[in-house]
Amino acid sequence: MEFAVLLGFVALLALGMVASIPLPVTLTAGFAMFFLYGIARGKRAKDLLRLSMEGVRKVGGILVLFVIVGAITATWRAAGTIPMIVTLATHVVGPSTIVLASFLLCCLMSMLMGTAFGTAATMGVICMTIGNALGANPALLGGAILAGAYFGDRCSPVSSSAALVATLTRTSLFDNVSRMLRTASVPFALACAAYLVAGLLGANGGNMPDVQALFSQTFQLSPWCVLPALVVVALSLARVNVKVTMLASLACAIAVCVGVQGIDPASLPALVVFGYASHNAAIAHMVDGGGILSMANVVLVICISSTYSGLFEGTGLLDGLRSQVLRMGRASTPFTSVLATSLAASCVSCNQTLAIMLTDQLCDGIEQPNGELAIELENSVVTCAALMPWSIAATATLSFVGAPSISILAACFLYLLPLWTLALSVVEHVRPGVVRTRSARALGLAA
């Protein structure tokens, strides 16, 4: 029965994707399927509802964080923070470095914004526009943008996926960020080298678009505009609580909106809730968006998905699969099992959030409760979700910038990170004492 229910859920997700059914609707049908399974196992409806709500309560803090993220994404646009950063970034781009620069600039923007979609819709659009003008290969550009967008989506202190993993694994977000940056150092360097070579080999001449003149028509491009971003960087380095950090940045952005951009304070509530909308059609596709309502879909997905964890625990639906995952981890390495599980979860879920929650549910107990599982999730499922051509993690990001689906093959960092972590896990399995060395700590192999 367990196999039939899980197979039915996979079929349900596939049907929803093919028929373009909204994911919350598909997930609600999945909830009904798991609920009926619990009834068939002799569980009372009241107990199943209680178990479902316990799952939602576990992620309650992350839902508040999403609300703040939505407000920040709108105010950063209106304050000119994103246009100012983009304008400054265009001064370092050239025909031979556009692919590498696109990767690095999207890494920077995603670290500041904590969202791949927001990065693609802002810096990604700019990089693709400049790259097209310079005659760069759109598939290479798309791959560099996709990889850069998920660099910060994975390890930014204001990333919703990083906060979700920390919540699920009951670990410190800032400790996780520190180790994520260390484990990514070698894949990041290799990706930079690959994009540099690709840019040098495929460089063509072209004209650089005047982004500054374009943005100056709508925004006051003052140095004060970057202050909200600097607040995030400074408070994150000081290890201030992430909610406090984001609220401080939000307050700073609102002050810049009023004091620098001259926005009417009475319009701020609508801006925060509904997002920013520019009156300049030439830049609207680059700066419009954000707002609390922009997070409604992901909040709904997490709310519904989180009910699954309680139902799975209460009914034992995943016990058989979990035992297989644990057996695989003992036969090879824990990360090998986590990576295989994350690939399967990413294939069937079509959504990063659900893939994270399913992988965590199946791999819970494969590592000691010392933060290892959090890093293994970040180095596998968080990025693997963007490698599935049918996942919204990939399709939405690439559609924002107008890149072809084949760009996924050029997202070097997203491949190198799990492969590098897999190699480290094998080394640690063969030589357990290596984790006590200074080089292992520098690479994030040890906490």
Number of C-alpha atoms within 10 A of each C-alpha: 10 16 12 9 16 16 12 14 21 17 13 18 21 18 13 18 19 10 9 10 12 11 19 19 14 19 24 15 15 22 19 11 16 23 23 16 18 21 14 12 13 10 15 12 13 9 14 22 14 14 21 25 19 18 21 20 15 16 17 15 14 22 21 12 19 22 19 20 26 22 28 27 27 28 30 28 26 32 32 29 25 26 30 23 19 22 21 13 18 22 11 11 18 21 22 21 21 30 34 27 26 32 30 22 27 29 27 21 28 28 27 22 27 28 24 30 23 22 30 30 22 23 30 33 23 22 28 25 17 24 28 17 16 20 16 24 19 20 20 27 30 34 28 34 37 36 31 33 34 33 30 27 30 29 28 31 31 28 25 23 23 26 27 22 26 24 18 17 20 14 19 14 23 22 14 25 21 15 22 24 19 17 25 21 15 17 20 23 11 15 25 20 13 16 27 18 16 19 23 15 10 15 19 16 12 15 13 17 15 11 19 17 10 15 20 14 12 16 20 17 22 15 12 19 27 21 18 27 22 15 18 25 18 12 18 20 11 11 14 14 13 19 18 13 20 25 17 16 23 25 14 23 31 25 19 25 23 15 14 19 19 13 16 10 13 8 9 19 12 12 20 24 18 18 24 24 18 16 10 13 10 11 17 13 15 22 25 20 24 26 25 21 17 20 18 15 13 19 19 16 19 23 21 22 24 24 25 27 23 22 26 21 15 16 21 15 20 19 15 12 16 20 15 15 23 20 15 18 19 13 11 13 20 24 28 24 21 29 23 17 23 28 19 17 24 30 20 20 24 25 22 23 24 22 25 24 23 24 23 24 20 25 26 18 14 23 17 9 13 11 19 21 24 26 25 24 27 25 29 28 30 27 27 28 30 28 24 20 17 21 20 19 25 26 20 17 24 27 17 19 24 17 23 16 17 15 23 26 15 21 26 22 27 29 20 18 24 25 17 16 25 21 14 20 20 17 15 16 14 11 10 11 11 17 18 12 11 12 12 18 16 15 20 22 23 17 17
